[in-house]
Amino acid sequence: MTEQAEPSFEQAQAELEQIVERLEHGQAPLDEALKLWERGEELYAFCRRKLDAAEGRVEELARRAEQSRPAAAPEAEPGVG
């Protein structure tokens, strides 16, 4: 990414979708298409990093939740007691 403020995941994804659409429909001359392709690669890598980080956070939160869950009490056997 460049020196601009970092976009949100949603902004990067929307820009990437626009680039893909332009490239798929052949709406750009060759030089512009190459620049769009390069920008698309940057956006894809950015989105992938964001998704990987989010996945790691979800896994960590799930692990913490599992560790903080009280141990299940053993169930009484039916007919006993």
Residue pairs with C-beta under 8 A, 6 or more apart in sequence:
1 7
1 42
1 46
7 15
7 46
9 47
9 50
9 51
12 43
12 46
12 47
12 50
13 43
13 47
15 39
15 43
16 40
16 43
16 44
16 47
19 36
19 37
19 39
19 40
19 43
20 40
21 27
22 28
22 36
23 33
23 36
23 37
23 40
28 36
